[in-house]
Amino acid sequence: MAATQAELSKTAGKPIHCRAAVARKAGEPLVIEEIIVAPPKAHEVRVKIICTSLCHSDVTFWKLKEFPGCFPRILGHEAFGVVESVGEDVQDLKEGDSIVPIFLPDCTECLDCTSKKSNNCSKFQFKVSPWMLRDDTSRFTTVDGETLYHFMSVSSFAEYTVVDIANVTKIDPCVPPNRACLFSCGVSTGVGAALKTANVEPGSTVVIFGLGGIGLAVAEGARICGAKRIIGIDINSDKFKIGKQFGVTDFVNSNSYGDKPISQVIIEMTNGGADYCFECVGLGALVLEAYACCRKGWGKAIVLGVDNPGAELTFKSFDVLHYGKTLMGSLFGGLKPKSDVPLLVKRYLDKELQLDKFVTHEVSFQDINKAFDLLVQGKSLRCVIWMDKCWNLSQ
C-alpha cells in the first residue's frame, strides 16, 4: 500500500484526469471517456476506486428517461476505494484510508443519526441527486468542459470520485476489495433487514419475495439469525438451487399456481402465515401479498424493493386493526453506515457472514457493459468490476 500512498500524494489538491464509464443516453451502453475530477472541497474526500460492483439500482436509473434519471451521468454506488486526498474540515479520514462509499448519509450528529431508532439522517436526507451533497454542484467534467452528473452521492464508475464524508465509511483493510465493495449496498441491505429491521428470531419462518442479490442477502441474514424455515418465492425455478447456498429451505414458483394468490399458498404451507415476509422486488402488488401472508398477531412485512416513485399501496382499515400485523420499510437494511457496517465486516472476518458466493462474475473496467448484460439477463448476482486488475495481482 506504500506505493499507492506515494502515488496519491502526487495528485492531492490538483485536478485529476482519469477514465470514467459515462451513461450518455437511457439504456444505451456506457462510454469509456477521459474526464477531469476536481479536488475535494470542505467536508469531502477524493477517492481512488479500486473496484466497484453492479447493483439493480444502477440498471434502474440507467434505463430511466425522466428525472431523477438524467444524462450524461456517472453511475455506480457499490465500491471499495482508497482516500487519495481530503478537503478542509475533514477530521476522521486521511490519505490511504481504506473506505467504502455508501449512498445513505450518516452525519453522526443529528437527532436521527445519534438515535438507535433510525438510520435516516435528518441533516442530509437521502435523495437521488445529480449533485454533491452540500452545494448542489458537480466535481466531474469532460476534457471539453461539459458537466457530468453524480449518482447517489457516490459515482463509482470512474477511476476517481469525490464523496462527502457523510457518505464514507472506513473499512478494515484486511477485507479483500472484491468483497469489501459488497458492503456498500445490496448485501448490507439484505442482511441488515433480517438482523436489524426485522430482528428475525431463532426457529422462525421467513418468506422472501424475489431471490435476486438482495433477497439472497436476506436469506443469508435469516440463516445467521437461526431461522428454521426460509421460503423463497421467484418466477425462475433455477433460483432454488442458488438459494439453497444461502439457507433457503423451500421454494415457490409464483407462476405455478394459476389464479391462486401466493399469500394463500404460503398461509397453507406455514399453517397460518409466516413470522417475517420480505418484499425484495419493488412491486406494490407483492408488498400486499407479503403483508397478506404474514401471520396475524405478530407477523412482520418488510419492504426492501424499490418501486416507481408514485406507486401507492391500499389496505383495508379493518385488516390493519384486527390482524395486528406490522408493515415496515428497510432502507439500507436499517443499518447506520458508520457504526453498523463495521460490525458486518467483523462477522465476515469471523467467517460468520459468507460473501464469496455473492460474487458470480468479475470483469475489467473496459468490459463494464458486459456486467450490465449479465445482470439484465439474470445471469449474475454481483459482478465485480476492477478498475485495474494489476492492482489486485500486486497485493
Long-range contacts (C-beta under 8 A, 24 or more apart in sequence): 1-82, 1-96, 1-173, 4-48, 4-82, 4-96, 5-95, 5-96, 8-48, 8-82, 8-83, 8-84, 8-85, 8-95, 8-96, 9-95, 11-84, 11-85, 12-39, 12-84, 12-85, 12-95, 13-39, 13-85, 14-39, 15-39, 16-46, 16-84, 16-160, 17-143, 18-158, 18-159, 18-160, 19-158, 19-159, 19-365, 20-74, 20-140, 20-148, 20-157, 20-158, 20-159, 21-74, 21-75, 21-76, 21-157, 21-158, 21-365, 21-368, 22-72, 22-73, 22-74, 22-148, 23-62, 23-71, 23-72, 23-73, 23-74, 23-75, 24-71, 24-72, 25-71, 26-62, 26-63, 26-64, 26-65, 26-69, 26-71, 27-62, 27-63, 29-369, 29-372, 30-62, 30-75, 30-157, 30-368, 30-369, 30-372, 32-365, 32-366, 32-368, 33-142, 34-142, 34-143, 35-74, 35-140, 35-141, 35-142, 35-143, 35-148, 35-158, 36-140, 36-141, 36-142, 36-143, 37-139, 37-140, 37-158, 37-160, 37-161, 37-162, 38-139, 38-140, 38-141, 38-162, 39-85, 39-87, 39-162, 40-85, 40-86, 40-87, 40-90, 40-139, 40-162, 41-87, 41-88, 41-132, 41-134, 41-135, 42-87, 42-88, 42-89, 42-90, 43-87, 43-88, 43-89, 43-90, 43-134, 43-164, 43-165, 43-166, 44-86, 44-87, 44-90, 44-132, 44-139, 44-162, 44-163, 44-164, 44-165, 45-83, 45-84, 45-85, 45-86, 45-87, 45-90, 45-93, 45-99, 45-162, 45-163, 45-165, 45-168, 46-83, 46-84, 46-85, 46-86, 46-139, 46-160, 46-161, 46-162, 47-81, 47-82, 47-83, 47-84, 47-99, 47-101, 47-160, 47-161, 47-162, 47-163, 47-168, 48-81, 48-82, 48-83, 48-84, 48-159, 48-160, 49-79, 49-80, 49-81, 49-156, 49-158, 49-159, 49-160, 49-161, 49-387, 50-79, 50-80, 50-81, 50-82, 50-177, 50-386, 50-387, 50-388, 50-391, 50-392, 51-79, 51-80, 51-177, 51-178, 51-181, 51-384, 51-385, 51-386, 51-387, 51-392, 52-76, 52-78, 52-79, 52-80, 52-156, 52-157, 52-181, 52-384, 52-385, 52-387, 53-78, 53-79, 53-178, 53-181, 53-182, 53-184, 53-359, 53-382, 53-383, 53-384, 53-385, 54-78, 54-371, 54-372, 54-375, 54-380, 54-382, 54-383, 54-385, 55-185, 55-186, 55-213, 55-382, 56-186, 56-212, 56-213, 56-214, 56-306, 56-375, 57-152, 57-185, 57-306, 58-151, 59-372, 59-375, 59-376, 60-306, 61-128, 61-151, 62-372, 68-127, 68-128, 68-129, 68-130, 68-309, 70-130, 70-149, 71-149, 72-146, 72-148, 72-149, 73-130, 73-148, 73-149, 73-150, 73-151, 73-155, 74-140, 74-148, 74-149, 74-150, 74-151, 74-155, 74-157, 74-158, 74-161, 75-151, 75-155, 75-157, 76-151, 76-154, 76-155, 76-156, 76-157, 76-158, 77-101, 77-103, 77-151, 77-152, 77-153, 77-154, 77-155, 77-156, 77-184, 77-185, 78-156, 78-181, 78-182, 78-184, 78-185, 78-186, 78-382, 79-154, 79-156, 79-181, 79-184, 80-171, 80-175, 80-177, 80-178, 80-180, 80-181, 80-184, 81-156, 81-161, 83-168, 84-160, 90-165, 92-165, 92-170, 93-165, 93-168, 93-170, 97-170, 98-170, 98-171, 98-172, 98-173, 98-175, 98-180, 99-168, 99-169, 99-170, 99-171, 100-168, 100-169, 100-171, 100-180, 100-181, 100-183, 100-184, 100-341, 101-153, 101-154, 101-156, 101-161, 101-163, 101-167, 101-168, 101-169, 101-184, 102-154, 102-167, 102-168, 102-169, 102-183, 102-184, 102-185, 102-188, 102-332, 102-337, 102-341, 103-152, 103-153, 103-154, 103-167, 103-184, 103-185, 103-332, 104-167, 104-331, 104-332, 104-337, 105-133, 105-153, 105-164, 105-166, 105-167, 106-166, 106-167, 106-169, 106-336, 106-337, 106-338, 106-339, 107-166, 108-338, 113-336, 119-331, 119-332, 119-334, 119-335, 119-336, 119-337, 119-340, 120-331, 121-166, 123-166, 124-164, 124-166, 126-331, 128-152, 129-153, 132-162, 132-164, 133-164, 133-166, 133-167, 134-164, 154-184, 156-184, 157-368, 157-385, 159-365, 159-387, 159-388, 167-337, 169-337, 169-338, 169-341, 169-342, 170-342, 171-341, 171-342, 171-345, 172-342, 172-345, 172-346, 172-349, 174-349, 175-345, 175-348, 175-349, 177-391, 177-392, 178-359, 178-362, 178-384, 178-386, 178-392, 179-348, 179-355, 179-356, 179-359, 180-345, 181-384, 182-355, 182-358, 182-359, 182-382, 183-341, 183-344, 183-345, 185-332, 186-213, 186-214, 186-217, 186-358, 186-382, 187-213, 187-217, 187-220, 187-344, 187-355, 187-358, 187-382, 188-217, 188-332, 188-333, 188-335, 188-340, 188-341, 188-344, 189-214, 189-217, 189-304, 189-330, 189-332, 189-333, 189-335, 190-214, 190-215, 190-216, 190-217, 190-218, 190-219, 190-220, 190-221, 190-280, 190-304, 190-333, 191-217, 191-218, 191-220, 191-221, 191-224, 191-333, 191-344, 191-353, 192-221, 192-330, 192-332, 192-333, 192-334, 192-335, 192-340, 192-344, 193-218, 193-221, 193-278, 193-302, 193-304, 193-330, 193-333, 193-334, 194-218, 194-220, 194-221, 194-222, 194-224, 194-225, 194-227, 194-276, 194-278, 194-333, 195-221, 195-224, 195-225, 195-333, 196-333, 196-334, 196-335, 196-340, 197-302, 197-328, 197-330, 197-333, 197-334, 198-276, 198-278, 198-300, 198-302, 198-328, 198-330, 199-225, 200-225, 200-226, 200-227, 200-275, 200-276, 201-225, 201-226, 201-275, 202-226, 202-227, 202-228, 203-227, 203-228, 204-228, 204-229, 204-275, 204-276, 205-229, 205-230, 205-231, 205-270, 205-274, 205-275, 205-276, 206-230, 206-231, 206-274, 206-275, 206-276, 206-277, 206-278, 207-231, 207-233, 207-266, 207-270, 207-274, 207-276, 207-277, 207-278, 207-290, 207-293, 208-232, 208-233, 208-248, 208-277, 208-278, 208-280, 209-233, 209-277, 209-278, 209-279, 209-280, 209-281, 209-286, 209-289, 209-290, 209-305, 210-234, 210-279, 210-280, 210-281, 210-286, 210-305, 211-236, 211-239, 211-242, 211-243, 211-248, 211-280, 212-280, 212-281, 212-381, 213-358, 213-381, 213-382, 214-280, 214-304, 214-305, 215-278, 215-280, 215-281, 216-242, 216-243, 216-246, 216-248, 216-358, 216-381, 217-246, 217-358, 218-278, 218-280, 218-304, 219-243, 219-246, 219-247, 219-248, 220-246, 220-247, 220-353, 220-354, 221-333, 222-247, 222-276, 223-247, 224-347, 224-352, 224-353, 227-276, 229-270, 231-266, 231-269, 231-270, 231-274, 233-262, 233-266, 236-378, 242-381, 245-357, 246-354, 246-357, 261-289, 261-292, 262-289, 262-293, 263-289, 263-290, 263-292, 263-293, 264-293, 266-293, 267-293, 270-295, 272-296, 273-299, 274-299, 275-299, 275-300, 276-300, 276-302, 277-301, 277-302, 278-302, 278-304, 279-303, 279-304, 279-305, 280-304, 280-305, 281-305, 282-306, 282-307, 283-307, 284-311, 284-312, 284-313, 287-313, 287-327, 288-313, 288-314, 288-315, 291-315, 291-325, 291-327, 294-325, 294-326, 295-325, 296-323, 296-324, 296-325, 297-323, 297-324, 297-325, 298-324, 298-325, 299-325, 299-326, 300-325, 300-326, 300-327, 300-328, 301-325, 301-326, 301-327, 301-328, 302-328, 302-329, 302-330, 303-327, 303-328, 303-329, 303-330, 304-330, 304-333, 358-382, 359-383, 359-384, 362-386, 364-389
